[in-house]
Amino acid sequence: MIIKANYIRLCIMIVALLILSLTAPVAESKSLHDNFCYLDEVVPDAAFDARYYSENNFVGERINGYNAPKVVLTVVAAKALAEVQKELAPFGLGLKFFDGYRPQRAVHHFVRWAENLSDIRMKSVFYPDVEKKNLFRDGYIAAKSGHSRGSTIDLTIISLHTGKELDMGTPFDFFGPRSWPHNTKLPAQVRANRALLRQIMIANGFKGLKEEWWHFTLRNEPYPETYFDFPVQ
């Protein structure tokens, strides 16, 4: 009789828990880490081309960790970019963003792709003059990226009237010397456009990268040693 009574009590408890699970409110999962934001909510009139959510990137497929066509950044870096946009606007110019915060799982995706030497479907567009086997050696692919710290941005300048990008000489994510910001073998207008982007970013607290005209990191980034892995969603 004791065993039967215990069994009945156990059944009642199970039913009660099931009812509670069906009627209790479900907490929404937090999509952003503290001190991060969606860039389109902070920088007005900016354009976006979330390349790693698409197939239009050097891998040729959507990258792990990009679950929405959004660009995420730390709040402090986003506010600095809003100042850049404000300074460009009187000249009919604005910013276009390709990538910001990058989950560590996306970096792992890049590494796996780079190790697969047979996959060269995007070579003619993004790295025509670089052998894929040399991407690690030449620093184009690495196991860690400053993007994962949340205060690095990939961007360009556009005309606010037409939405057209200024001519920077190469596409975003083009691997090779033509993308180096200080390449002097490019037309004068291209060099001037790159200089404008670089100077206005530096003036607003960012530092550039010598191999990529589009890449900038906030100098006083809030997480200089932390590599995040929450998805963009």
Helices and strands as residue ranges (DSSP letters): H 2-23, E 36-38, G 39-41, E 47-48, G 51-53, E 72-74, H 75-88, G 89-91, E 93-99, H 104-115, H 123-126, G 132-134, G 146-149, E 152-159, G 177-179, H 188-203, E 206-209, E 212-218
